[in-house]
Amino acid sequence: MAKLLLITSFLPLCIFGQSTDYTGWHDLTNELQHTEGGWGIGNACGVDFYLKGIIRDDLDMKGGQLQLLNSHVVIEGELLNVADIVYLCDEAILEVRGGALSVPELEPQEVKIYPNPARDEIHIKGIEVSNLELFDMSGRRLKSYTTVGNMHRIMIDDLASGIYILKINHSITHKIVKL
């Protein structure tokens, strides 16, 4: 049975390829260099196929959103002009190896986490983020993301109602209430 590797533009849907063997890294450079709008990269959450893709240049999102599903994506250049990075699967990893992504700050910025309380998702904005972790009140890590940028969204619709701790960059902690 063939497994599908999907790279989807939010408008229109685009199937990148089909194969019975996706065990290695796949060069996504040409598929993503001329994007308009946002992109989703990966396969459905929870399936046994995990996409490993590499982009060998800068990726200019032109103000669009980047959604990561069941995938590990490496950008060898810089990630430019991304409006938001959304991790739709707990297994999603984004590595940007090309350098700084932001304009130098003139004064310290405050992290903004909203909505809080929340039902389906939380947004994190305002500071450069390299690591996000979500813990339950017993200290068990439920979600962990390696990331880059200053605008992120974490889906929490799969969690039970209650109180959780969001840890940013291994040091900043915030209480999150899931309705």
N, C-alpha and C positions, 0 to 999 in steps of 0.2 A: 504494500500500500504506500503510495507516494504521500509525502508530507509537504505542506505548503509553507513557504517563507513569504510573509506578507510585509510589504512596505506600502502603507496606504497614505495617500494624500487625503485630507478630510474631504476635499471635492476635487476631482472625482476619485473613486476607488481604483487602485492600480495594483495588480498582482505582479510582483517582481520575478518570481521564479517557482519552479516545481522540480523536486528531485527526491530520490530515495536516499541520498547521502548528504547530510549537512553536519558532518562531524568537525570540519575545520573552520577557519576564518573565511569570511566572504567579503570581497571588496565592493563596497557600496558607493564608492566615490562618484562615479558617473550617474548613478541613479538619483542622487540627492543634491547635486550641485546647482540645479536650475529649478528649485522649488518655488512655488507660490503658495502662500497659506501655510497651514501647519502640516506636520507629518507624524504618523504613528509607525514605530519600527518594532518588529518582533512577531511572535506568535501568541496565540491565546494563553492566558494565565492558566497554570495547572496542567498543561499538556507536557508530554515527555520530550518535546523538541524545543531546544533552547538555541536561539539565533546568536551567533558571534559574528558581528560585522565591524568592518574597519572603513573609515573615511580618511583617505590619504592626503587631505588638503583642508583648508578652512571650510566651515559649513556656515553659510549665510542664510539664516532662517527668514530674513526680510520681514521681521516683526511677527512671524507665525509661532505657533505653539509646537513643542516637541513632546510627543507622547511615547514613552518606552513601555513595551509590553514584556513578554518573556524573552529578554535579550541582554546581551552585553555589547555595548557599542563603544568603539574607540575612535575619537576624532584626533588625528595626528596634528592638525592645525588648530585654529581657534574656532570656538562657537560664537558666532556673531549675530546680533540683532534678534535674539530669541525673546519672545514675549513671556513665555512660561515653560517650565519643564515639568511634566506630569509623569509620575511613576505609577502605572496602572497595575503592575504585578510586583509582588514583594521581591522577586528574583532579578528585577531590572537593575543594570549597572550602566553608568555613563562615565567614561574617562575622557577628559580633554587634556591633551598633552602639549598643546601649542603655545601656552602662555596665558597672560592675564586676559580677563574678559570684561573688565569694567574700567570706567574712567576713574582716575585717582580721586579719593574723597577729600573734600575740603574740611569737613567736620564729621565727627562720629555720627553714625546713623543708628536709629533704634529699630529693633526687629519688630515686625508686626505679624501677629498670628490671628487669623480670623476665618470663619466665624468661630466663636468660642462662647457658649457651647455650640456643637455642630452635629449634624446627622450623617452626612455622606462624605464630606471632604473638609480639609483644612488648608489654608493658604499661608505660606511663609514668605515674607517680603522684607526688604530693607537692608540686609547685610549679605556679604558674600558667604555662601554656604558650601562646605566641602563634605559634610557628613550629617545625616539626619537619622535619629533612632527614636522609636516609640516603645515605651515600657508600660506594663501594667503596674498596679500598685504593689505587687509582690516583688517587683524588680525584674521580672521576666521580659526579655527583649522580644517584642512582637514583630517589629519591622525595622529594617536597617537599609539605608541608601547611601551610596557614595555618589556625590553629585558635584555640580559646579553652577555658579550663577547666584543671582539674588532674588529670584522669584520661583517659588515651587508650590506644588499642590500634592497632598497625600490623600489618597482615598482611604476612608475609615468606615465605609458602609458595611464591611465584613466584621466589624468589632461589635461586641455586646455593649449596651449602655453602661456607662460608668466613668471613672476618672482614670486618666492616663498621664504619663509624663513624656513630653517631647524633649529630646536632648539634641542641641544643635552644635556642630563643630566640637563634639566631645566635652563641652563645658557649659553652655547656656541651657538652662532647663526652664520649661514652662508646663503648667498644669493644663491639660486638655479635658474638657467634659464632653463625652459622647452621649447624645440624647437617644 
